[in-house]
Amino acid sequence: MKILCRELAREHDLLDDIVKDLSDSQWESKTPFCDWTIHDEICHITYFDDKASLAATDPEGFNRDMEKIFEGITSFEDFFEKTLKELKKLAPKELMKYWISERTKMIKALEVLGQTDTVPWYGPPMNAKSFVVARIMETWAHGQDIADALGLKRKSTDRLKHIAQLGVKTFGWSYANRQLEKPSQKVCVELTSPSNETWLWNDDQRENWVMGSAEDFCLVVTQRRHIDDTNLKTKGDIAREWMLIAQAFAGPAEMGPAAGKFK
């Protein structure tokens, strides 16, 4: 858990380096995600880092807090707006200071848990290991939104393996979340890591496969890119279908950006 939490802390640090010296006007730049600003994106990460700390240290308190936040909520958009409301009042420097404080508390709370300890969340509870991986994915994905808003190309790291693994693991979820029947066949996934290693899943399922860079795969399963705007290759109808609906995160079924948006 300490090693995994260190990976999460490094993902935070990478995003911190991108935003810490931005001007106030840059903080108001629109990102591709729901027309959120960079300020909104950091508010979002900060809010859930704070709640992750609560979930890890006081599960009952978290559940009470969750019930309160869901009062009067009729849509996912309402939920997001309610979670952002108070933090959006903070100026960028104040927000950064608060974010650093909350994410530091979160890391300390999570690193002492056992991998199989249960952590409640806004959906099914997760084991602690999966919970930290989900936080890595969330931080990386929203960091991509910010990089896109600024026209930056981030340096990829082998931390992407956590997100790629989650992408493969949520194959069935991507179908179930859309009330679609999960295919009986699995899809072979062969990815080239940032350090030029080969990452392979379901090697015995060669009728359908996805092949390409780990970064492209992670961009697709977190719905930051349409597959046709990446260099991923697929073989078989199931592989192609999956890459069109892949969703490595919880919440209502989403489809991500349309093809051509990032060409």
Secondary structure by P-SEA (a helix, b strand, c coil): caaaaaaaaaaaaaaaaacccccccccccccccccccaaaaaaaaaaaaaaaaaaaccaaaaaaaaaaaacccccaaaaaaaaacccccccaaaaaaaaaaaaaaaaaacccccccbbbbcccccccaaaaaaaaaaaaaaaaaaaaaaacccccccccaaaaaaaaaaaaaaaaaaaccccccbbbbbbbbcccbbbbbcccccccccccccaaaaaaaaaccccccccccccccaaaaaaaaccccccccccccccccccc
